[in-house]
Amino acid sequence: MKRLMCLIAVLGATLWIESPAQAEFLGTLLRDEGWVLNVDNGSVTGDPGTAVTLHFVRNNREVVIVRTVAPGQRVQFSFPAPLTSDVRIAVDVDSNPGAELSIEVVQGDRAFQLTIPGSRTAVLNVADAAETTF
């Protein structure tokens, strides 16, 4: 009986393990230029709209900025050049189930686009111009 209970406990623990978070890699931002995040929420209907959370991952900490986009709107968020301590920027987009929207990150003459079904995370690396090759 004890063996059966241990087997059930192990099986239960295995089923409770969540799959790891998955993110879409968008591209690399340069440290010496500001950038813009465009969110096209035009096809999203119904409240509460869309939440956009930016995670600026720095050497020993993380800075979080949250923005909301009302249903049916297209908005543009401007950001200064990434800090020297910024390593990565994650953009979490959380919208209504079944909604489809698009985001675009523009920096200089480069643009990264992603169509998002409902909710998703996109990741941008941050690098010096000398470290990147396009």
Number of C-alpha atoms within 10 A of each C-alpha: 6 7 8 9 10 11 12 12 12 12 11 11 10 10 9 9 8 7 6 6 7 10 13 13 14 19 15 21 28 20 19 14 13 15 21 16 19 17 21 20 22 16 13 23 16 11 10 13 18 26 17 18 17 20 17 22 18 15 11 7 10 13 11 13 10 11 11 15 20 17 19 16 15 16 15 14 11 12 12 11 16 21 13 13 14 20 17 19 22 20 23 18 23 19 26 18 10 10 18 17 21 17 21 17 21 17 18 11 5 12 15 16 15 16 12 18 16 16 18 17 19 20 19 19 16 24 18 13 14 7 8 11 6 5
